[in-house]
Amino acid sequence: MYHREQIKELIAIAWRYVRPWYWAIMAYALIAVIYDTYLKPRPEVTYGSHWINYDPTRPASDIKSLDYENRLIIYRPEGRYEEPEREPQTATREEFVDWYDLSDYYDLYEYYHD
């Protein structure tokens, strides 16, 4: 086991070799903080739209497709469209068979179990 004096001497020798590296790392950290805080160039922030022909007055449901290469939004033509026919919520067996064009039990079985 080392005596107290030997341990103090070992620590002093180690500190003599570590001290330059310690101060170099501290100086680098300080320079990095100053650079990031004050000197680093910041990109200009723009809050505009990426799309060239974006119309904020039109709802998103009017968008037909997006042309990513030319940065264009292709809108549907204005006007009213027919709504799709909805599935009957409460239907008798006959209405259900007519709706899905199913004629017998086996058609139903194939429809639901395939």
Steps between C-alpha positions, in 0.01 A plus 500: 500500500625847416572748770330833502805683371539261209135546401541880508809470284317276247212746480743789446677312217169404337373858527817629335420288189122549506497877564588615143231273354248619757556865411500424127161327527360785711624759248348301211165474683498874568580580136226262382240659727594852388492396133162327527347788695631804312691417183326203336318604181127446529286417196238754408161387626219519248142421584363490147346203327707246312231484231498766227124516439376439856157653562420520874135583430431158346442198725742208498229278350533699174854370448510239228873427502840650574772551241819475708740566214343833398370587850141532376168408654249361253152598617173341398279715276257707699140387511280252676553128478256220558548327830556127481211278584524393860459153637163451668539506879185305578412265222292192463652185359359574154636854496838373616508235225397759239758751623795261479355304207508177698254235402537227760672378812809378318565840348481651849732232631754568224471873552574491874734199527743547214 
